[in-house]
Amino acid sequence: MKRPARSRERAASELFAALYPRLAGWCRRLVDDDETAHEIASEAFTRLWARWTAVAEPQGFLFVTAANLVRDHWRKLERERRALRRVTVEAAVAPPAEAVDPSVRLLVQSLPDRLRVPILLHYYADMPIREVAVLTGRKEGTVKADLHAARELLRAHLRRSLDHTR
């Protein structure tokens, strides 16, 4: 009985050694903070370990879980920004006009889930379309169409942002 537990632990350890640096680096590019990136990557591995025997594709599970955790992090930051803005506005006599932020990260964050996840996996995790299709359970053509739609939305947002700054 000890052998299966050891092989399970060895497989998990090998997966961690092989994927953690890539996953943490990917998270770092998305959250722009080393500590938060490591927390997210570690949490993704913790969640994988809890479901180890039920997960058929560990790498996909890790990246999708990390993408969801990044999204949750972004939402938390946005809630904090809104709360700070609300407090600042309440303290001011005349609320200042909100500046448009053309940051690509914020624009990606604003995409619907069905478009955001393929963008994160393909462009930020450098996964080929075939792998994104497998991980998301979609056909390659659907992933390509979603990537195209996401790029068009991002392009339109950036154009509007640039038009507002002129």
Disulfide bonds with the S-S distance in Angstrom:
none
